Amino acid sequence: MLGHPSRKRFGQNFLADPHYIARIIASIAPRRDQNLVEIGPGLGALTRPLIEAAGHIAAIEIDRDLAARLAAEYPSDRLSLYVTDALRFDFSTLGGGLRVIGNLPYNISSPLLFHLAQYDGSVRDITVMLQREVVQRMAAAPATAEYGRLTVMLQARFRVERLFVVPAGAFRPAPKVESAVVRLVPLGDSRPHIADAGLFANLVAAAFGQRRKTLRNALRPFATDVELAHEGIAPGARGETLSVADYVRLANALATRG
């Protein structure tokens, strides 16, 4: 692919289909007064139309060879390039109203989403392409097979909207699975208050750690049957039956009781 081998350690599958490139750009609708950052620009399939529309963007690329190619193509007044791992990048340094865009590597998608969630106060929206199954989990409803830890942690901060599916054939090399584009918009003032973010995260992780376990057993380190029932939660239920609001309410009650 244009003299650059796909590197498995970086999870590289390059978007190449002009139809889907145009469709993604249309869904973002970038403008010149916006603060855009692209994660993993790769060979620049999205980067070029983004710069054309916005005038300037920031980009985070871990592959030094790809970063060098982009740096040679665009001056710094059009492309602010950060050659680093997006999992370690401090997105708050880019300012507010941030619009995050990217074709995210499948192998780090969940950790990267959790990392981005920390910056919801600085973000306007996140439009990314991920493995289709991951997007289904992100947008899932309670009491479905896809509903889990990722769902609850993201929907506690964002409105999640699945936009469209991108077939494997749109990439070079083609992955073995389909992808999907998803948009996350911070809840802002409607975001639920979480008294202890660490407790909330641990509680949710425990509830989905072993899906066959009842909450009575999964949450034993956190709450008794009486405490669960007091919050309207049946001890014999399983984690996927609780809504995001249920988890927030339970975590806040436990935080208050210490």
C-alpha positions as CSV (number, residue, x, y, z in Angstrom):
1,M,0.0,0.0,0.0
2,L,1.8,3.0,-1.4
3,G,5.2,1.6,-0.2
4,H,4.1,1.2,3.4
5,P,3.5,-2.3,4.9
6,S,0.6,-2.8,7.2
7,R,2.0,-3.3,10.7
8,K,0.1,-5.7,12.9
9,R,1.5,-4.4,16.1
10,F,-0.2,-1.1,15.4
11,G,-3.4,-2.8,14.2
12,Q,-3.1,-1.1,10.8
13,N,-5.9,-1.5,8.3
14,F,-6.0,1.5,6.0
15,L,-9.3,2.9,4.8
16,A,-9.2,3.1,1.0
17,D,-12.7,3.2,-0.4
18,P,-13.6,6.8,-1.7
19,H,-17.3,6.2,-1.0
20,Y,-16.8,5.5,2.7
21,I,-14.1,8.2,3.0
22,A,-16.6,10.8,1.7
23,R,-19.4,9.4,3.8
24,I,-17.4,9.7,7.0
25,I,-16.3,13.3,6.2
26,A,-19.9,14.2,5.4
27,S,-21.0,12.8,8.8
28,I,-18.4,14.9,10.6
29,A,-19.1,18.1,8.5
30,P,-15.8,19.8,9.5
31,R,-15.5,23.6,9.4
32,R,-12.7,26.1,9.6
33,D,-13.7,27.4,13.0
34,Q,-13.5,24.0,14.7
35,N,-10.9,22.3,16.8
36,L,-10.2,18.8,15.2
37,V,-7.9,16.0,16.1
38,E,-7.5,12.8,14.2
39,I,-6.2,9.7,15.9
40,G,-4.2,7.4,13.7
41,P,-4.2,9.3,10.4
42,G,-2.2,6.5,8.7
43,L,-1.9,7.1,5.0
44,G,-4.1,10.3,5.2
45,A,-7.3,9.0,3.7
46,L,-9.4,11.2,6.2
47,T,-6.6,13.6,6.9
48,R,-6.5,15.3,3.5
49,P,-10.2,16.1,3.2
50,L,-10.3,17.1,6.9
51,I,-7.5,19.6,6.3
52,E,-9.1,20.8,3.1
53,A,-12.3,21.5,4.9
54,A,-11.0,22.8,8.3
55,G,-7.7,24.4,7.2
56,H,-5.8,23.0,10.1
57,I,-6.1,19.9,12.3
58,A,-4.0,18.1,14.9
59,A,-3.2,14.4,14.4
60,I,-1.7,11.7,16.7
61,E,0.3,9.0,14.9
62,I,2.4,6.3,16.7
63,D,4.0,5.0,13.5
64,R,7.1,7.2,12.9
65,D,7.3,6.3,9.2
66,L,3.7,7.4,8.5
67,A,4.2,10.5,10.6
68,A,7.2,11.5,8.6
69,R,5.2,11.1,5.3
70,L,2.5,13.4,6.6
71,A,5.0,15.9,8.0
72,A,6.6,16.0,4.5
73,E,3.2,16.6,2.9
74,Y,1.8,19.3,5.2
75,P,3.4,22.2,7.0
76,S,2.8,22.8,10.7
77,D,0.3,25.6,10.1
78,R,-2.0,23.0,8.5
79,L,-1.1,19.9,10.5
80,S,0.0,19.8,14.1
81,L,1.5,16.3,14.3
82,Y,2.1,14.4,17.6
83,V,4.2,11.3,17.2
84,T,3.1,9.4,20.2
85,D,0.7,6.8,21.6
86,A,-2.9,8.1,21.8
87,L,-3.4,6.0,24.9
88,R,-0.9,8.2,26.7
89,F,-1.8,11.5,25.1
90,D,-3.2,14.4,27.2
91,F,-6.1,15.6,25.0
92,S,-6.7,18.5,27.3
93,T,-3.6,20.2,25.9
94,L,-5.4,20.7,22.6
95,G,-8.0,23.1,24.1
96,G,-11.8,23.0,24.3
97,G,-14.5,22.2,21.9
98,L,-12.5,19.3,20.6
99,R,-13.8,17.1,17.8
100,V,-12.1,13.7,17.9
101,I,-12.0,11.7,14.7
102,G,-10.3,8.4,13.8
103,N,-10.2,4.9,12.4
104,L,-9.2,3.3,15.7
105,P,-7.1,0.1,15.9
106,Y,-9.2,-2.8,16.9
107,N,-6.6,-4.0,19.4
108,I,-6.8,-0.9,21.6
109,S,-10.3,0.3,21.0
110,S,-11.8,-0.2,24.4
111,P,-8.8,1.2,26.4
112,L,-8.7,4.2,24.1
113,L,-12.4,4.9,24.5
114,F,-12.0,4.7,28.3
115,H,-9.0,7.1,28.0
116,L,-11.0,9.6,25.8
117,A,-13.9,9.4,28.3
118,Q,-11.7,11.2,30.8
119,Y,-11.8,14.3,28.6
120,D,-15.5,14.6,28.1
121,G,-15.5,18.1,29.5
122,S,-13.1,19.3,26.7
123,V,-14.8,17.3,23.9
124,R,-17.6,18.5,21.6
125,D,-17.9,15.1,20.0
126,I,-16.1,11.9,19.0
127,T,-16.7,10.3,15.6
128,V,-14.7,7.1,15.2
129,M,-14.6,3.8,13.3
130,L,-14.3,0.6,15.2
131,Q,-15.0,-3.1,14.9
132,R,-18.8,-3.5,14.4
133,E,-19.2,-5.7,17.4
134,V,-17.6,-3.0,19.6
135,V,-20.0,-0.4,18.3
136,Q,-22.9,-2.7,19.0
137,R,-21.7,-3.0,22.6
138,M,-21.3,0.8,23.0
139,A,-24.8,1.5,21.9
140,A,-26.5,-1.5,23.5
141,A,-29.6,-1.5,25.6
142,P,-30.0,-3.3,29.0
143,A,-31.0,-7.0,29.0
144,T,-29.3,-7.6,25.6
145,A,-26.3,-9.8,24.9
146,E,-24.2,-6.8,23.8
147,Y,-24.8,-4.8,27.0
148,G,-21.8,-4.7,29.3
149,R,-19.1,-2.8,31.1
150,L,-18.2,-0.7,28.0
151,T,-21.8,0.2,27.5
152,V,-22.4,1.5,31.0
153,M,-19.1,3.3,31.3
154,L,-19.6,5.2,28.1
155,Q,-23.3,5.9,28.3
156,A,-22.8,7.4,31.8
157,R,-20.8,10.2,30.0
158,F,-22.0,10.2,26.4
159,R,-24.9,9.9,24.1
160,V,-23.9,7.1,21.7
161,E,-25.2,6.9,18.2
162,R,-24.3,4.2,15.6
163,L,-24.1,5.9,12.2
164,F,-23.3,3.2,9.6
165,V,-21.5,0.0,8.8
166,V,-18.2,-0.1,6.8
167,P,-17.5,-3.4,5.0
168,A,-14.1,-5.1,5.3
169,G,-13.5,-4.6,1.6
170,A,-13.2,-0.8,2.2
171,F,-9.8,-1.4,3.8
172,R,-6.3,-2.4,2.7
173,P,-5.5,-4.9,3.9
174,A,-9.1,-6.1,4.5
175,P,-9.7,-7.1,8.1
176,K,-11.7,-10.3,8.9
177,V,-14.6,-8.3,10.4
178,E,-16.8,-5.4,9.5
179,S,-16.5,-2.0,11.0
180,A,-18.9,0.7,12.0
181,V,-18.8,4.4,12.5
182,V,-20.1,5.7,15.8
183,R,-20.6,9.2,17.3
184,L,-20.3,10.0,21.0
185,V,-21.6,13.4,22.3
186,P,-20.9,14.3,25.9
187,L,-24.0,14.5,28.0
188,G,-23.0,17.8,29.5
189,D,-25.4,19.2,32.1
190,S,-27.5,16.0,31.8
191,R,-24.6,13.8,32.7
192,P,-25.5,11.9,35.9
193,H,-23.6,12.9,39.1
194,I,-21.3,10.2,40.2
195,A,-20.1,10.7,43.7
196,D,-17.0,8.4,43.5
197,A,-15.8,7.7,40.0
198,G,-13.4,5.0,41.2
199,L,-16.1,3.1,43.1
200,F,-18.5,3.4,40.2
201,A,-15.9,1.9,37.8
202,N,-15.0,-0.9,40.1
203,L,-18.7,-1.7,40.8
204,V,-19.5,-1.9,37.1
205,A,-16.4,-4.0,36.3
206,A,-17.4,-6.5,39.1
207,A,-21.0,-6.7,37.9
208,F,-19.8,-7.8,34.4
209,G,-16.7,-9.7,35.5
210,Q,-18.5,-13.1,35.2
211,R,-21.8,-12.6,33.4
212,R,-23.4,-15.8,34.7
213,K,-23.0,-14.6,38.3
214,T,-26.0,-13.0,40.1
215,L,-25.4,-9.5,41.5
216,R,-25.6,-11.0,45.0
217,N,-22.4,-12.9,44.3
218,A,-20.7,-10.5,41.8
219,L,-21.1,-7.5,44.1
220,R,-20.5,-9.2,47.4
221,P,-17.4,-7.1,48.1
222,F,-19.5,-3.9,47.7
223,A,-23.0,-4.5,48.9
224,T,-25.2,-6.8,50.9
225,D,-28.5,-8.2,49.7
226,V,-30.3,-5.7,52.0
227,E,-28.3,-2.8,50.5
228,L,-29.1,-3.9,46.9
229,A,-32.8,-4.3,47.7
230,H,-32.9,-0.9,49.4
231,E,-31.9,0.6,46.0
232,G,-34.6,-1.4,44.2
233,I,-32.2,-4.0,42.8
234,A,-33.0,-7.7,43.0
235,P,-30.0,-9.6,44.5
236,G,-30.8,-12.5,42.2
237,A,-30.6,-10.4,39.0
238,R,-27.6,-10.3,36.7
239,G,-25.5,-7.3,35.7
240,E,-26.9,-6.9,32.2
241,T,-30.4,-6.3,33.6
242,L,-29.5,-3.0,35.3
243,S,-29.7,0.3,33.5
244,V,-27.0,2.9,33.6
245,A,-29.1,4.9,36.1
246,D,-29.4,1.8,38.3
247,Y,-25.6,1.6,38.5
248,V,-25.2,5.3,39.2
249,R,-27.8,5.2,42.0
250,L,-26.3,2.1,43.6
251,A,-22.7,3.5,43.4
252,N,-23.8,6.8,44.9
253,A,-25.7,5.1,47.7
254,L,-22.7,3.0,48.6
255,A,-20.3,6.0,48.4
256,T,-22.6,7.9,50.8
257,R,-22.6,5.0,53.3
258,G,-18.8,4.7,53.0
